[in-house]
């Protein structure tokens, strides 16, 4: 009986270790808010912005923002052009809102997620100059884009 229990514990530990090794841990991950300027090959060029919410009381006070400046509870500070380039990979996830039902059926949830860069470029091309006037949120690690997310801004 003791051998059976010992064998069982060994098997459980082995499965636990194997399961842990399948998880991808991303270190040094940062989230940025930025406007998409261009995608060329596997590089995305963005203009970094600052997404300030009413909870950022110190920053709200520093910029002297009022409720008039933040009617929806946020303010996008983009007073200077700060272009950055990041690498897109085959694992980059693109999350966007399919406003025109180009990727989802009418009546379906308009939030669309894909790893297909061409779908994201097609979506960007629905905007004038292929540049949406709202920022996206990027998860970045080691200068590579993990994900790009469009959030409703209303």
N, C-alpha and C positions, 0 to 999 in steps of 0.2 A: 504494500500500500504506500509506504514511504517513497519507493522508487517511482510509483505512478504520479504522486503529488509533485515530486521533484522534476520529473519529466514534463508534467503539465506546466509548471512554473517556468521552466526553460523555454518551452514553446511559446508561452504568452509573452515572455520578455523578447524573444526573437521577433515575433510579429510586431511588438511595440516599437522596436528599433527600426525595423523595415518601414513601418508606417511613418515614422518620424523622418526618415531619409527621403521620402517622396515629397515632403513639403519644401517649397522654395522659400528661403528666407532672404528678404531683400534688406540689405543694410544701407545706411546713408540715403534713405528715401526722403525726398522732399516734395511738397506740393507747391506748385506755382500757379498763378493766375496770369494769363497772357492772351494776346490777340494773335491769331494766325496770320502771318504775312505771306508765307510761301512754303511750298513743299517742292524740293528738287531731289530726285532720286530717293535716297533713304535719309534725307536730312529735312527737318522742319525748322523754319525760321519764324521766331515769335518776337513780339514786343511785350516785354514784361510789364505787368500792371500790379497794382496793389488792391486787393479786395478787402474792404473795411466794413465791418458790421457794427451795429449799435453796441455790441458787447466789447468792442475794442475802445473802451472809454478813453484811455490815454491818447490814442491816435486820433480819435474824434475831437478831443479837446485841442490837441496840437494843431490840427488842421482847421479848427474852429468850424466844424461841420454842424449843421442844424438839421432839424427834422425835414426842412424844405430840401436840403441836399440829399437826404436819405429817406424818401417817401416810402420805399419798399423795404427799409431796414438795412440797406447796404449802400456803399459808395465805391465807385471804381476810380482809383487815383492813377492817372496815366498822363502826367504832365510833361514827362520827358520820354523821348524815344530811347529804348534800351533793347536793342536787338540781340537775341541769343540764338544759337543753333544747337539742336539736339538730334541725336540719332534715332531713327525709327527702326524697329527690328521686326522680324516675323512674328514675335510674340506681343507686340504693341496692341493694346485693346483700344478701339475707337468707340466711344459711347456718345451718341448724338440724338437729337430730337428730329424725327422725320416729319417736318411740318407739312410737306407736300405729298406725303404717302408715296414716295419713290421707292421705298424699301420695305414698307409694311402695308398690309391691306387697310382699306378705309374702315374705320370703326375700331381698329386694333390699337393696342398701346403704341404710341408714337415713339417711345424710347427704343432705340435700335443699338445693338452692340455687335461688333464684328472685329476680326483681326485682319480683314482685307483692306489694305491701304487704299486700293483703287475705289472702293465704296466710299471711303471718307473723302477722297479727292472729288469724286462725283458729287457728293453732298456739298462740299465747299464751292463747287462750280455753280451751284444754284444761286449764289450770292454775287452781287456786283463786284467785279474784279476778283472774284473767288476769295473775298475777304469779308467774313461776317463782321458785323459791327458790335458783336458781343464777345466777351472773352470766353475762353475755355479753361478748364482746370487740368493741370498736367501733374502726374506722378512721375518723378524723375529719379533715377538712380545711376550713378556713374556715367552721367551725361547721356543716358539712354532713356527713352520714353517708355514707361511701363504702361501708362494709360492716358488717354485724352478724354475728358468728359465735358459735355455741354450741360449746363444746368438752366432750368427755366429762370428767366430774369424778369419776373413781373410781380 
